[in-house]
Amino acid sequence: MSEIIVFLLQAADGAPREKARLRPPEGEFSHFDGLTAAELGLAFGRDRVIHAGLIAGGLSDQVRYESARLDGLRVNRG
């Protein structure tokens, strides 16, 4: 059974050409590119991560919520 990705994380410092290769699917989909490859890598136990996709469920809901909060903090700071 194949799951559908509903939330895409992409490193802010990833190459634009590579980031453009992953297009959001149609429908309910979210995207976040507010972290560097090194910051995303920390979450996955790697040095660098450029792309990560999350399927529907509790984790994707929580990551979506927290990424929106992070964006809000950065907007309000400056």
C-alpha positions as CSV (number, residue, x, y, z in Angstrom):
1,M,0.0,0.0,0.0
2,S,1.4,3.4,-1.0
3,E,0.9,6.4,1.3
4,I,0.4,9.9,0.0
5,I,2.8,12.6,1.2
6,V,0.9,15.5,2.7
7,F,3.7,17.6,4.1
8,L,7.0,18.3,2.4
9,L,10.1,19.7,4.3
10,Q,12.8,21.2,2.1
11,A,16.1,22.7,3.2
12,A,16.2,26.5,2.8
13,D,19.8,26.2,1.5
14,G,19.1,23.4,-0.9
15,A,19.7,23.9,-4.6
16,P,16.7,25.5,-6.3
17,R,16.9,23.1,-9.2
18,E,16.8,20.1,-6.9
19,K,14.0,21.5,-4.8
20,A,11.9,22.2,-7.9
21,R,12.1,18.5,-8.9
22,L,9.7,17.6,-6.1
23,R,6.4,19.1,-6.9
24,P,3.5,19.2,-4.4
25,P,0.8,16.7,-5.3
26,E,-2.7,18.0,-6.0
27,G,-5.1,18.4,-3.1
28,E,-4.4,19.1,0.6
29,F,-0.7,19.6,0.9
30,S,1.7,21.7,2.9
31,H,5.3,22.8,2.4
32,F,8.0,24.2,4.7
33,D,11.4,25.4,3.8
34,G,12.4,27.4,6.9
35,L,15.3,25.2,8.1
36,T,18.7,24.6,6.7
37,A,20.0,21.2,5.6
38,A,22.0,20.9,8.7
39,E,19.0,21.7,10.9
40,L,16.8,19.2,9.2
41,G,19.7,16.7,9.4
42,L,19.6,16.9,13.2
43,A,16.0,15.6,13.2
44,F,17.0,12.5,11.1
45,G,20.4,11.8,12.7
46,R,22.3,12.8,9.6
47,D,24.7,15.6,8.7
48,R,22.4,17.1,6.1
49,V,18.9,16.5,4.8
50,I,17.5,18.3,1.8
51,H,14.0,16.7,1.4
52,A,11.7,14.9,3.7
53,G,8.1,13.9,3.1
54,L,5.5,13.1,5.8
55,I,2.3,11.1,5.3
56,A,-1.0,12.0,6.9
57,G,-1.3,11.5,10.6
58,G,-0.4,12.8,14.0
59,L,3.3,13.5,13.2
60,S,2.6,15.5,10.0
61,D,-0.1,17.5,11.9
62,Q,2.3,18.3,14.7
63,V,5.2,19.2,12.3
64,R,2.9,21.4,10.3
65,Y,1.7,23.2,13.5
66,E,5.2,23.7,14.8
67,S,6.6,24.9,11.5
68,A,3.8,27.5,11.3
69,R,4.8,28.6,14.9
70,L,8.4,28.9,13.8
71,D,7.5,31.0,10.8
72,G,5.4,33.2,13.1
73,L,8.3,33.8,15.4
74,R,10.7,34.7,12.6
75,V,8.2,37.1,11.1
76,N,7.5,38.8,14.4
77,R,11.3,39.2,15.1
78,G,12.0,41.1,12.1
